[in-house]
Amino acid sequence: MPLKSLTSKIQPSVNNRLTSIFYLQFLAILLTTLSANGQRELALSSERIENKLIHITRSGADSGTYQTIYDRMRALNVPGVSIAVFDNGKISWAKAYGVSDKSQAKPVATSTLFQAASISKPVTSVATFRLIEKQALTLDEDVNLKLKRWKIPESPFSEKEKVTIRRIVSHTAGLSVHGFAGYNHTVKLPTVTQILDGTPPANSSPVRVKETPGEKESYSGGGFTVLQLLLEDVTGKPFGPLLEDLVLKPVGMKQSTFSLPLPSDQVSIAAKGYDERGNMVDGGYHLYPELAAAGLWTTPGDLAKFMLNVSDSYRADKGILKQETARQMLTKIPGAGGLGFGVDGTGETLRFRHSGGNAGFSCYAVAFAQTGRGVVIMTNSDNGTSLIHELVRAMAREYQWGPMWPRDN
């Protein structure tokens, strides 16, 4: 073959390869640039939030002056804060501020464990609905039919209407005991049945039917303690390992636990809790054998995974729940919230939420069901709720979430 002819055949092939290489290099540079720009914008957005908190006065009015997160932490006596923000189905950024232990000036990390307090309830609710999907439980059945070690005592209020799972997780079961104080590390802990009967060493009142089930909303941590016993009785498994199998492991909440006491390898990364005056809670934190109502230790990152998993189930049947189940949980009951969550808004603004407060800890989680957006904020202070409100309002402005609290409307 003539050299000229051979060269003419080779040249286009070489040119094509060079063009492909150039294109791939350009694409790699473009993606790197976009990623860097995206990370830079996320950093800037978190900085804008950190520096634009507006103090809400006791009258409910805005102070009208921007303050930093550290200004507000000092003013409110909140030692530590950990935040995870998520958007479009994934965590956008996670940051930690302040200290987890004032005596050692130990910084809060995004891996620091906090007590989730009442955010334990929606996690327990999801576990319960997984058992309902497996037909181990029935949503509208009298729970006394499957309770083995203890029964809800009969009451004039429950002659016709019964306590059911639907009513427990929506706080419409008419059960008593709003919340629990927890226990010092030095005292003997009560069993679940002792808690339910209010007998020593339990430090809470008996859980009893005080109103007609299904009649109205009345928040009850006692109801979730009934649910804790029910889940154990039906499955034959201790509550902690059961929740690990049903929720924590499937969702990927690797740092979370319902273990009581905390495993030794997690004690060192657990935050200490502080009261309104900034004094550490006795022993660093209280113990809560009322695991379903208040016993979860976790991080904002792990709770963000949980909220996103529920959102994934709601949108596309891609979480650990069936879509039908998730939609049932996030539908408001007349005069109450959803099943396991508070629910607000409709359509694109539909969001589900829960707050929590144990001795020395305050936290909040909220997610938009349709868009996979939201935030989890955890603090190691009884004063954390005020700071959480200010942070969520700053995020709502930054990310255009719309009104998040009644006073924002």
N, C-alpha and C positions, 0 to 999 in steps of 0.2 A: 504494500500500500504506500502511495506517495506520502512523504513526510508532511506536506502541506495539508493533505486530507486527514491524516492522523491527528495533527495539531488542532484542526478545526473541530474534531469530535471530542477531544479532551477538554478544550477550553471552556465550553459551556458547562461541562460537569464540574470543573474547578470553580467556575464563577457561581454556580448554584450552591456548592458547598460553602463558599465564602459568604454568600448572602445569608444562608441558613445560620452560620456561626455568628455573623453580625447581628442577625435578628434575635437569636437566643441571648446574646450578650446584652443587647439593648433591652430585651424583656426582663432579664435578671436585674439590670440596673433600675429599670422602671419600677419593678415590684419592690425592690429594696428601698427605693426612694419613697414609694407610697407607704410602705410599712413604717419607715422612719417618720414620715410626716404624720401617719396615724398615731404612732406612739407619742410623738411630740404633742399632738392635739389632745390626746388623753391626759398627758401630764399637765398641759395648760388648763384643761377643764377641771381637773382635780384641784389645781392651785387656785382657780377662780372660786371654787366652792369653799376651800379652806379659808380664803381671805374675804368672803362676802357673807358672813353670817349676820343676821339681823336679830338682835335681842327682842324678845316678845315680853312686854311689861306685864305686871300682874293684872292690869285691866284688860289685857288682850290686845293692846295696841302695839304697833311697831315702834321701836326706839328711833328708827330712821337713820341709824348710824351703822356702817359696816364694821364688823370686828372679825378677828381671826379665830380659828378653831382653838388655838392655844389661849387666847384672851378669854373665850367663853369657858374653856375647861378650868382655868384658874378661878373665874368668877363663880362657877357652879360647884367647885370642889370635886371635879371629876378627874381622877388620876389617869385613866387610860381609856382609849377608844380604838376600835378596830372596825374597818369598813370594807365591804365588797360591793361594787357596782356592776351590774350586768346589763347587757343590751343585745338584741338580736340572738338570743339563745346562748350567749357565752359571757364569761366574766370579763369585763372591760378593764377594770383596775381594782386593786386591793391595797390598802395602806393602813398603817397602824401609827398611833400617836400616844405620847405619854408613857406612863410606867404601869407595869402589872403588879409590882410590889414596891410600895413607897419606902419601906425600911431598907431595901437593898438597891433602890433606884434602878430596878431591872426594867429595861424598855419593853413595851408591848411589841410583839411581832405579829405578822399575819397568821402565824401558826399557834399563837397563844390561845389556850382554851378558856372559854367563858361559860358560865351557867346560862343555858337558854331559857330557864324558868318556864313560863307558860307556852313558849314556842315548842315545848315538848308535846303539847296537846295536838297540833296539826300533824306532827310526825306520828304520834300514836294513832290518829284518825286514819292516816294513809295506810298504816299497818292493818288496822281493823278492816278497811275496805278491801285490802288484798285478801284477807281471810273470807270476806263476804263473796268476793269473786271466785274463791275456791270452794264456796258453798259450805264452809265450816261454820259460818254465822249467818244470821238473817237480820236484815236491817230493821224490820218492824215487829220483831218478835219480843215478847216479854223476856227480859234478860234473866229473870229468876228461873226460867226453864232450863238454862244451861249453866247457871252458877252452881258449883258443887260444895265448896268449903264454907260458904256463907250466903245468905239470902237477904234481899232488901226486906225489912220488916213491913208487914201490911199496915196500911194507913187508911183513914177515911178518904183521903185524897186519891188513893190508888185503887178504890173498889172497882171502878169501871175502866179508867184509863191507866195503862201500865207504863213502866219505865222501859224504853227501848233504846237501841243503839242510836237510831236517828235522833231521838230526843236528847240523849246524853251529849252527842257531838255537836248539837246545835244549842245546847244549854237551855233546852225547853223541857227537861225531864222532871222539873219540880223538886230536884234534890238540893239538900243543904250543903253547907261548908263552901264558902267562896274560895278560900286559898289556904296555904299552909305556911307556918313559920319556919319550918326546918328544925334541925337538931344540932346541938354542939357535938364535937368529936368525942367528948368524954362520957356521953350518956349512952345507955342501952337503946337501940333503935327498936321501934315497934314493928310487929308484923303487919301485913296488909289488912288482915281481919281485925286486928286491934285498932288500927286507924279507922276502919269503917264503923266500929262499935264505939270508938272514943274511949277505950279502956287503957289503963296504964300499960306501958310507958308513953302512949300516944298523948300529944299535947294539943289535940284538936277535938272538936265536938263530934258526936256521932253523925254519920251520914244517913239522913232519913228523908222520906218524901214529905216536904213541907207545903207543897202546892200541887194542884191537879196537873199531872203530866200532860204536856202538849198545849197548855193554856197560855203561857207567856214565857218570854226569855228571862232566865235568872241564872247568872254565871255560877258555875259549880265545879270547882276543882275536885270536890267530893265525887261528883259523877264520873270523872275520869279515873278516880281510884277504883270505883266499881268496875269500870272498863278494864283496868289493869288486871284485876282479879279474874274477870271473865276471859280475857285472852289467855291467861295462864291455865285456867281450868279447862278450856276447850282444847288447847294444844298440848298440855302437859309439860310445857317448857317454861323456864324462868323468863321473866319479862325482858331482861337485858339481852341475852342471847337471841331471844325471839325477834326483838326489834332489829338486831343486827342482821338477822337472816332476811327479814321481810322488807327492810328499808335501807339501813345504813350501808350494807355491802352492795346491794343492787344499784343504789344511787351513786356510789363511789365516795361516800362520806368517811374517808379513811381515818380522820383524826377524831371522829365523834364516838361517844360512848354513853350508855346508860348504866355502866358498871358502878356499883356502890359497895365499898369505897372505890375511889379512882385507882386504876392500876398504877403501880409504883413508877413505871416509866413515863406516866403522864402527869404525875403530881408536880414535877419540876417545871412544866410548861403551862400550869394552870394559874390564872390570875387570882389575886387576892381581892376580896370584895370590901367596899368601904361604905360607911353610912353617910347621912346627910352632912355631918360635921367633918367628914374626912377621916374618921376613926375606923381602923380595920375591924371587920366582923370577927368575933371570937373564933380562933382557929383558922382564920383566913377565909373561911366560907362555911355555910351550914350544909348539913347532909339532908337529903330529901328522899326517904324511902317511898314517897308518893311519886314514883318514877314517871308514870304516864302523864301526870299533871305538871311535874316540875323538875324531873331528874336528869335531863340531857345536858351533857357537856359537849361543846362544839366550837367551831370557828365560823366567822362570817362567810368564808369561802365555801365551807361544807354546807352551810345553810343555803347559800346561793345555789349550789348544785341541787339541793332539795326543791327549792322554789322553781327552778328551771325545769326540773323533771316533771313537776305537776303541770307546769305550763305546756311542756311538750306533750303530755298526755291529753291535755285539754284541746290542743290545736290539731294534733295529728296522730294520736294513738302511738306515740313513740317513747313514752315514759314507762314507768313500772305499773301504771294503772291503765285500764282500758279507757278509751276516750269517753264512752258513755258514763263510766264511773266518775271520771274527773269532772265532767260537765254537771253531773248530779251534785257533786261536792261543792261546786262553785255557783250553784243556783240558790238564791236567797229564799229562806223560809219566811212566810209572812210574819212580821213582827220580830224577826230575829236575823241572824247572819246566815252563812252557808253551813255546810256540814264539816266542821273542823277548822274553818277559817272565817274571818270577817270578810264580807264581800261588798264592794262599792262600784258604782259606775255601770255602764253598759257598752256593748260593742267594743270599739278600739280602746275605750277607757276602762273596761272591766278590769278590776284589780282585786287580788286577794291578799290578805294580810293577817298578821298576828303580832301582838306585843308580849313582853315578858318582864317580870320583876320578882326576883328572889332577894333575900337579904344581901345587900351589897352589890347587886347586879341589875341592870336595866338593858333591854334590847328590843329590837323591832325588825320585822321582815315584811317587805311588800313586793309584789310582782304584778305586772300587767299580763293577763292571761293570753292575749292575742299577739303580743309583740315580743315576749321574752325579755322585757325590760324591768328593772327594779333595783332594790338595794337591801342589804342587811347591815345593820349597825349594832354593835355590842359594846357595852361599857361596864366598868367595874365600880359602879357607884349607884347609890339610891337616887342621886340627883341626875342620873343619865337621861331620864325621859325628856327633860327640858332641852338638853343639848340635841337629842335625837330629833325633836320637832324642828329645831332651827336648821339642822343639817338637811333634813328631808325637804324643807321649804327651799333651801339654797339649791339643792339638786333639781327640784321641780322647775325652778327658774332656768337653770343651766341647760337642762335637757328637754324643756318644754313639756313636762308631764301634765301640766294643768293643776288645778286646786287639789291639794292632798289632805287638808284639814278643813273642817267646817268654817273656821274664821278666814280662810283664804278665798272663799267664794265672794 
